[in-house]
Amino acid sequence: MEHQTFDIAGPVLLTPKKFGDERGFFSETYNERVVSPLIGDARFVQDNHSLSAPAGTLRGLHFQIDPMGQGKLVRVVRGAIFDVAVDIRLKSPTFGKHVAVTLSAENWSQFWIPVGFAHGFCTLEPNTEVIYKVTQYYSPECDRGLAFDDPELGIAWPKVAGAPTGGYLLSAKDKTHPTLRDLPAAFA
């Protein structure tokens, strides 16, 4: 499995091998023995699958606070996304910085986002499907968010052809998240 690390410690881009012939393809998308040395001992407890019908759907930036902090291994099985992880670990030298990657069914890459990062994505194509493994169960009590458009984060969200008027399609909840400056301390 190919992998790439970043200037911000923690996130890792993983690209599994695909073996194809006239019948289609086979790919081992996760193997604990191969992935653990790259991302640490992550125990996945839940798989999530989302479909975003319109291009320009923006989900995030989401995270869960302790004791239910979630690491995520994100991949796209149809379409493409601009995927972002923001470091919200208070004492981290890269606090408030982010990593952005493009994940698609075509490039077959996966993005590891560890606990202590806010995560969000914008769909680049209609009918995009995202599957992600998480290291902790969903907890409404620990569910939090960060404003995707906080200028302090400096995220260059893409302009998406065919996106809804006004830029992006967001949930009501995602329109109300605080900025980094107003975010209560979450991860020491």
N, C-alpha and C positions, 0 to 999 in steps of 0.2 A: 504494500500500500504506500503510495507516495504521500508525503506530508510537507506542510510549510508552516513555519512559526513566524511570529511577528515581533515588532519592537515592544509591544505590550505583552508581558508575560501572561500566559494562560490560554488564550484562544489558539486553536490549531485548525488548519485546513487539511482535510484528508481526502485523498482521491483513490477509491478502490479500483482494482483492475476489472475490466470487462472482457469476457471471452465470447466472441460471436462467430456465427456461421449462418448458413442460409435459413436455419430454423429460428434464429433470434440471438439471444445472448444469455450468459450466466455471469453473475457477479456476487462475490462474497462481500456484502456491505458492512458487516461487523464481525470481528473475531477478537475476543477479549485478549488473547495472547499477543496479537499484533498491535492492537490499539492501546492497551494499558500502558506500555512503556512511553507512549506519546502523550496521553492525557491523564495518566494516573489511574488509581483504582476507583473507577466510576462503576457504581452498581445501578443499572437502569431498572426502574420499577413501573414505568408507564410509557406507552407509545401514544402519540397524538397525531392526528391527520387533519389537515385543514384544506379546504377548497376556497379559493378566492376567485369569483367569477369575473369581475371586471379587472382589466389592467389598471394599475394605479391604486389598488387596495393597499392601505398601509396599516400594519398591525404592530402596535408597540408604542413605546419601548416598555417592555414588561420584565418583572423579576419577582421573586418571592423572598421575603426576609426569613432569617433563622427563627425557629428551628427547621423551617421547611424550604430553605434555599435550594434552588434547582440548578443543576448543570444540564445543558442541552446539547444533543448531537442532532443537527438539523440537515435534512437533505430534501431535494426537490425531485419528484417523480414525473411531473408534467409541468411544462412552462419554465419560468425563470423568476428569480427574485434578486433584489439588492438587499443583502443581509448585513446587519450591523450589531456589534457588541460594544457597549460602553462600560468602561471600568468605573465602578462606583465603590471600590474598596477605599475607605477613607485615608488610610496611611500609605496607600500605593503611590509610588513616584509617577504613575501614569493616570492618577485619578482624574476623571472627566475626559480622558482621551478615548478614542474609539478605533476599532478595526472594522473595515467594510469589505465585503467580498460579493461576487456574483455567483450564485448557485443556480444550476439549471439541470434539467433532465439530460441535456446534451453533454455538459462538462462532467457530470456524475460526481461532483465534489460534495463533501460533507463538511460542516462547520461545527467545531466543538467550542461551546461557550460555557466556561466554568461558573460556579457559584461566585457571586460578587460582581456580576456583569448584568446590565440591563440589555435586553434583546428586542430587536424589532426588524421588520422587513417590509419592503414595498414590492408588489408584484409588477413584473415587467411585461408580462403577457397575459391575455385572458385565460381563464380556467386553469390557473396555476394550483398545483397540489403540492403541499409541503408535509413531510412526515418527520417527526422528531421524537427521539427518546429522551426521557428526563430521569434525573436521579432522585427525585422526590415527588410524592403525590401532590396533585393540585390541592391547594388550601386557600379558600376564599379569605380567611382571616389574615393570611400572610401575603396575599396578592397585592402588589404595588406597581407603580408605573412612573415613568419619567417623560417629560414633554419631548416629543420627537423633533419639534422645531425650535428647541432652545438654541439661540444663536451662540451661546457659550460653548456648546458641544461642537459646533462647526461641521456638522454632517452635511455633505453635499448630496442630498436626496436627488435621484434622477428625475428629469422631466419625462413623463411617460406618455407616449402617443396613445390616444384613445382613453386617457384617464378622465374621470369626472370633471366637470367644470369647477374651477377653483383649486385644482391640483390633485388632491388625494381623497380617497374614500376611507373614512375613519369611523370607528364605533363611537357612540356617545361617550363612553368611558375614556377612550384614548384622546378625546379632545380636552380632557380636564386634568391631565397629569401635571404635577408641579415641575418647575425648572430645576436644574441641578443645584442652584443657589438656595432654593426653597425646599429641597428634598431632605426629609429627616434622615439622620445618620442611620445607615442600614448595615454596613459591613465594616468592622474595624480591621 
